[in-house]
Amino acid sequence: MTQTRWAVLGPGAISRDFVVGLRASERGVLHAVGSSSAERAAAFAAEHGAEASGTYDDILARDDVDAVYVGTVHTTHADLAIRALEAGKAVLCEKPASPTIDEVERILSAAQRAQRPFLEAFKTRFGPFADALRDLAAGGELGAPERFEGAFGFDAGTREGRLFDPAVGGGAILDVGCYPLALAIDLAAAAGQPIDPEYRAFEAELAGAVDGTARAELEFGAFTAAIATSVIEDLSDVGVLRFADAEVVLPNVWGSRTESPSQIIVRRGGEERTIQLPVVQPMAAEADALSLAVAEGRLEVPQMPWAHTRAAARVLTDWRAAALTG
């Protein structure tokens, strides 16, 4: 099997986690590192055993790079992703694909023109846990899915740095609020409901010039979602999915950057059963999904299709605008 030769663009903390995940990949290997600073790229490449390094232009000009992982700050995603696509590379771009729906449309248009795959890197979309949730939402065993309640929030401790800098898309909504939103969209799609929701309510509390906490109430046809996020407060990582005939509890619903979630608790008619699921390295799984798309000549990955990226981008754009304007 031909290995995908990966380049990392942006040698930061999230890219280190991706490289760790890539070591568990079945289809890919780290080959190159690109940065705005050739010196930083070289140091990261030496640390992680990549054969090549250089500036972004240096790496995108290479014909021995098949795919790139964009791990830079949110506001640089679109330009880097588009440059990579136009250079003939497949692109795995950290979430959110970009801070606005207009920028996301630019990326997807570039992917369509270049006929190269593009995947927004929602690691939570991959593995047995994600598959099991889709099956429950689609299967009818528990009655119709009616509502999802979930949050992703933590106290960053400091009020400085990337998370609190509006110039680089700081704030809770873009950084981690996208996770419960993406799950709500996935469940709505599995349940046969529309994925572009109506807005019932947006709420937010600012931390300086960015959204520190935020909540949204969304309506996907007959399926609703209450989601919350924060970078100034620890929020519960237990999700709840309510069906007509049961309640499903999702402990540690987001997993980690090294392990997917493994447990689903189904409560029905006074009884409770626990479903144990195999764990995967989620960043390896998303990388392999893009590699498979390349091998099969597809532009999209079914676990995170472009329609879901568009739907998430629209809500993130509107939710964040409402948060910042009060």
Salt bridges, closest charged atoms under 4 A:
ASP17 OD2 - ARG257 NH1 2.53
GLU47 OE1 - ARG16 NH2 2.98
GLU47 OE2 - HIS48 NE2 3.54
GLU51 OE1 - HIS31 ND1 3.88
ASP57 OD1 - ARG83 NH2 2.51
ASP64 OD2 - HIS31 NE2 2.83
ASP64 OD1 - ARG62 NE 2.85
ASP66 OD2 - ARG5 NE 2.98
ASP79 OD1 - ARG106 NH2 3.50
GLU86 OE2 - ARG113 NH2 3.70
GLU103 OE2 - ARG106 NH1 3.08
GLU105 OE2 - ARG310 NE 2.98
ASP131 OD1 - ARG134 NH1 2.91
GLU141 OE2 - ARG273 NH2 2.92
GLU149 OE2 - ARG147 NE 3.03
GLU149 OE1 - ARG242 NH2 3.11
ASP155 OD1 - ARG159 NH1 3.33
ASP175 OD1 - HIS74 NE2 3.74
ASP175 OD1 - ARG162 NH1 2.90
ASP186 OD1 - ARG125 NH1 3.62
ASP186 OD2 - ARG134 NE 2.96
ASP196 OD1 - ARG314 NE 3.62
GLU217 OE2 - ARG147 NH1 2.61
GLU217 OE2 - ARG200 NH1 3.72
GLU219 OE1 - ARG200 NH2 2.93
GLU247 OE2 - ARG242 NH1 2.45
GLU247 OE1 - ARG267 NH1 3.39
GLU272 OE1 - ARG267 NE 2.85
GLU296 OE1 - ARG298 NE 2.87
